Amino acid sequence: MGQCMINRLYHLTNVDNCKKILLEGVIRSRKHAIKAPYTGNFVHFNFCPKSPMLWNLYQGKCLSADIIYGQPDAVYIEFDLHSIIFDLNLRKDNSFIVTDRDVSDNLCRMKTMTGDDINLFMEEIANFVDIPEINQVVNTIDADEHPKKGAELMFEGELRFSQFSVVSIGVHNPAVQKNLLLNNTISRLYGEMVIVKHEWYF
C-alpha cells in the first residue's frame, strides 16, 4: 500500500478572480485560451505549486483565459485536501478525475474517483500520482524535466468551499498582497493567510 504524503491542493488563478473566489466562496470552471481535453467545464487543482502551467506563464505562454497577466499576477489558493474532499461530497455529483501529469500532456493518464471513502481515496492518490516528483523542488533550469508535477484533481461545474478549507493564499510580490488586502472582507477573513511566497514562483 502506498502512503500518501499529499495533504494540500493548489488552485491557480489571477488576482482579480482570486478576490471573487474568496468573497463568494465558490470556484467555478474556467475557460482556457487553448483547446485541450477537460479544459471546458472543469475546475482544476494541482497537488503542488510551481506547476508546469506556472512555468508556461513564466515563459510568456498564456494557457488559460483567466490568467492573462502572466506570473506576477498569478495567485495560488492553497486548500486542505481533506476539507476539499469533504466539500466535494456535499455536491450531488462527488466524482472527480485525477491525472498523473498535466492534462494537456499526450502521455497523461486519468482516473475517475469519488470522495465517498476518504482513506481509500488517499491510498489511490498515493498509488496513482508520482509523489516524489510532486514533492521535488524545481527551478528554471530543470522545470521542463518534471512534467508529473502537473498532476491534477479536477471536477465539472463549481465547488462551494468553507473558509476553513483555505490554508493560505500565496502571491508573487508585496504589491499583489496589498491589492488583495485592500478589500476589507478579504482582509478580515483571510488577512494573515495572504503571504508572499517567492518559493512558489519561477
C-alpha positions in Angstrom: 0.0 0.0 0.0 1.2 3.5 -0.8 1.4 6.2 1.8 0.0 9.5 0.6 2.2 12.4 1.6 -0.1 14.9 -0.2 -2.4 16.9 2.0 -2.7 20.2 0.0 -4.4 21.3 -3.2 -3.5 24.4 -5.1 -5.8 26.4 -7.4 -4.0 28.9 -9.7 -5.9 32.0 -10.9 -5.3 35.7 -11.4 -5.6 38.3 -8.6 -9.0 39.6 -9.7 -10.6 36.2 -10.0 -9.0 35.3 -6.6 -10.9 38.1 -5.0 -14.2 36.8 -6.5 -13.5 33.3 -5.4 -12.7 34.3 -1.8 -15.6 36.7 -1.5 -18.2 34.2 -2.9 -16.7 31.0 -1.5 -17.1 29.4 -4.9 -14.6 28.1 -7.5 -16.1 27.9 -11.0 -14.9 26.2 -14.1 -12.7 28.3 -16.3 -12.4 28.9 -20.0 -9.0 28.2 -21.5 -7.3 30.1 -24.3 -6.4 26.8 -26.0 -8.3 23.7 -26.8 -7.3 20.6 -24.8 -9.1 17.7 -23.1 -11.0 18.6 -19.9 -10.5 22.4 -20.2 -14.1 23.4 -20.9 -16.2 22.9 -17.8 -13.7 21.7 -15.2 -12.2 23.2 -12.1 -8.5 22.3 -11.8 -6.3 21.8 -8.7 -2.7 20.9 -8.6 -1.0 18.9 -5.8 1.9 21.4 -5.6 2.8 24.9 -6.5 5.4 25.7 -9.2 3.4 23.6 -11.7 4.0 23.3 -15.4 1.2 25.8 -16.0 3.1 28.4 -14.0 6.2 27.5 -15.9 4.4 28.3 -19.1 3.2 31.6 -17.7 6.8 32.4 -16.8 7.8 31.7 -20.4 5.1 34.0 -21.6 2.7 31.3 -22.8 -0.9 32.0 -21.8 -2.7 28.7 -21.4 -5.8 29.9 -19.5 -8.1 32.8 -20.2 -8.4 33.6 -16.5 -4.7 34.1 -16.1 -3.9 36.8 -18.6 -1.4 38.9 -16.9 1.5 36.5 -16.5 3.2 35.1 -13.5 3.4 38.2 -11.2 -0.4 38.5 -11.1 -1.0 34.7 -10.7 -2.2 33.7 -7.2 -2.2 30.3 -5.6 -5.1 29.5 -3.3 -3.8 26.6 -1.1 -6.5 24.3 0.2 -6.5 21.5 2.7 -7.1 18.3 0.7 -9.3 16.5 3.2 -11.5 19.6 3.5 -12.0 19.9 -0.2 -12.9 16.3 -0.5 -15.5 16.9 2.3 -16.8 19.9 0.3 -17.0 17.8 -2.8 -19.0 15.2 -1.0 -21.7 17.8 -0.3 -22.4 18.0 -4.0 -24.9 15.8 -5.8 -22.1 14.6 -8.0 -19.0 14.0 -5.9 -16.9 12.3 -8.6 -13.7 13.8 -9.9 -10.8 13.0 -12.1 -7.2 12.6 -11.1 -4.4 12.8 -13.6 -0.7 11.8 -13.2 0.6 14.9 -15.1 -0.7 18.0 -16.9 -3.9 17.2 -18.7 -2.6 18.7 -21.9 0.3 16.3 -22.0 -0.1 13.5 -24.5 1.2 10.9 -22.0 -1.3 11.9 -19.4 -3.2 9.1 -17.6 -6.5 9.7 -15.9 -8.6 8.0 -13.2 -12.2 8.8 -12.1 -12.7 8.7 -8.3 -15.2 9.7 -5.7 -14.7 11.0 -2.2 -17.0 8.5 -0.5 -14.2 6.7 1.3 -11.5 9.3 2.1 -9.0 6.7 3.3 -9.3 4.7 0.2 -9.1 7.9 -1.9 -5.9 8.9 -0.2 -4.4 5.5 -0.9 -5.5 5.6 -4.5 -3.9 9.0 -4.9 -0.6 7.7 -3.4 -0.7 4.8 -5.9 -1.5 6.9 -9.0 0.4 10.1 -8.9 4.2 10.4 -8.6 4.6 11.7 -5.1 8.5 12.1 -5.2 8.1 14.0 -8.4 5.4 16.3 -7.0 7.5 17.0 -3.9 10.6 17.7 -6.0 11.9 21.3 -5.7 12.5 22.6 -9.2 13.9 25.8 -10.7 14.1 27.4 -14.1 17.0 25.1 -15.2 15.1 21.8 -14.8 11.5 22.8 -14.9 10.9 21.1 -18.2 12.1 17.8 -16.8 9.3 17.4 -14.3 6.0 17.1 -16.2 4.4 15.0 -13.5 4.4 18.0 -11.2 1.4 18.9 -13.3 -0.8 16.1 -11.8 -4.3 17.4 -11.3 -7.5 16.8 -9.4 -10.4 18.2 -11.4 -14.2 18.1 -11.5 -17.0 19.5 -13.5 -19.0 22.6 -12.7 -18.3 24.5 -9.5 -17.4 23.9 -5.9 -18.6 25.8 -2.8 -16.0 25.6 -0.1 -15.7 26.5 3.5 -13.5 29.4 4.6 -11.8 26.8 6.8 -10.7 24.8 3.8 -8.3 27.6 2.9 -4.7 27.2 4.3 -3.1 30.1 2.6 -3.1 32.5 -0.4 0.3 32.6 -2.0 1.2 35.7 -4.0 4.2 36.7 -6.1 5.1 40.1 -4.6 4.0 42.6 -1.9 2.1 44.7 -4.5 -0.3 41.8 -5.1 -0.6 41.1 -1.4 -1.6 44.7 -0.8 -4.0 44.6 -3.7 -5.9 41.6 -2.1 -5.8 43.1 1.4 -7.4 46.4 0.2 -10.6 44.5 0.2 -11.9 44.8 3.8 -13.8 41.4 3.7 -10.8 39.5 2.4 -8.5 41.3 4.9 -10.9 40.3 7.8 -11.4 36.7 6.7 -8.0 35.8 5.2 -5.6 38.6 6.2 -2.9 36.5 7.8 -3.2 33.9 5.1 -2.2 36.2 2.3 1.6 35.6 2.1 4.3 36.4 -0.4 5.6 33.0 -1.4 8.7 33.6 -3.6 9.5 29.8 -3.5 6.2 29.0 -5.3 7.2 31.0 -8.4 9.9 30.9 -11.0 
